[in-house]
């Protein structure tokens, strides 16, 4: 019997999670998040299909990005399974099962380097308007 902790929370295809990934990235972009990237990690881990990563310059921006993404996803009927971190911390996570949204303070983003750690994941084109 398979250990339930090792079973992916959802079974998604590109069509399933991509609209949510794009929505999260756009919501973060609207609040001037930096270093926004999304990685398809389905071939690398069972914990999630995709990681969305971004950074914030300060604590108020970190809190605003976290709350805006959470509330923006609620508007389309998506609620996180779990939220991790404290607003005073350097790293907050919204876990949607198939997508894990990470927002870091800029120094923590560089220190933890999840983009580098999961570099074998396929980068998803977010098509954000780079004015």
Residue pairs with C-beta under 8 A, 6 or more apart in sequence:
6 46
7 46
8 46
8 47
8 48
8 49
8 98
9 47
9 48
9 81
9 97
9 98
10 16
10 49
10 97
10 98
12 42
12 49
12 98
14 40
16 98
17 49
17 50
17 98
17 99
18 124
20 73
20 76
20 78
20 96
20 98
20 99
21 38
21 50
21 52
21 99
21 124
21 126
22 126
22 127
23 72
23 73
23 76
24 38
24 52
24 69
24 72
24 73
24 99
24 101
25 36
25 38
25 52
25 54
25 126
25 128
26 128
27 65
27 68
27 69
27 72
27 73
28 36
28 52
28 54
28 65
28 68
28 69
28 103
29 36
29 128
29 129
30 68
31 61
31 64
31 65
31 68
32 57
32 61
33 54
33 55
33 56
33 61
33 65
33 103
34 54
34 55
34 56
34 57
34 106
35 53
35 54
35 55
35 106
35 109
35 115
36 52
36 53
36 54
36 126
36 128
37 52
37 53
37 54
37 115
37 123
37 124
37 126
38 50
38 51
38 52
38 53
38 123
38 124
38 126
39 50
39 51
39 53
39 115
39 118
39 121
39 122
39 123
39 124
40 49
40 50
40 121
40 122
40 123
40 124
41 48
41 49
41 50
41 51
41 118
41 121
42 49
42 50
43 120
43 121
43 122
44 118
44 120
44 121
47 100
48 95
48 97
48 98
48 99
48 100
49 98
49 99
50 98
50 99
50 100
50 124
51 99
51 100
51 102
51 114
51 118
51 121
52 99
52 100
52 101
52 102
53 102
53 104
53 109
53 114
53 115
54 65
54 102
54 103
54 104
54 109
55 103
55 104
55 105
55 106
55 108
55 109
56 62
56 64
56 65
56 103
56 104
56 105
56 106
57 105
57 106
58 105
59 87
59 88
59 105
62 87
62 90
62 92
62 103
62 104
62 105
63 87
65 103
66 87
66 92
66 94
66 103
69 94
69 101
69 103
70 80
70 83
70 94
73 79
73 80
73 94
73 96
78 96
80 94
80 95
80 96
81 95
81 96
81 97
82 93
82 95
83 92
83 93
83 94
83 95
84 92
84 93
84 95
85 91
85 92
85 93
86 92
90 104
90 105
90 107
90 108
91 102
91 103
91 104
91 105
91 108
91 112
92 102
92 103
92 104
93 100
93 101
93 102
93 103
94 100
94 101
95 101
102 114
104 112
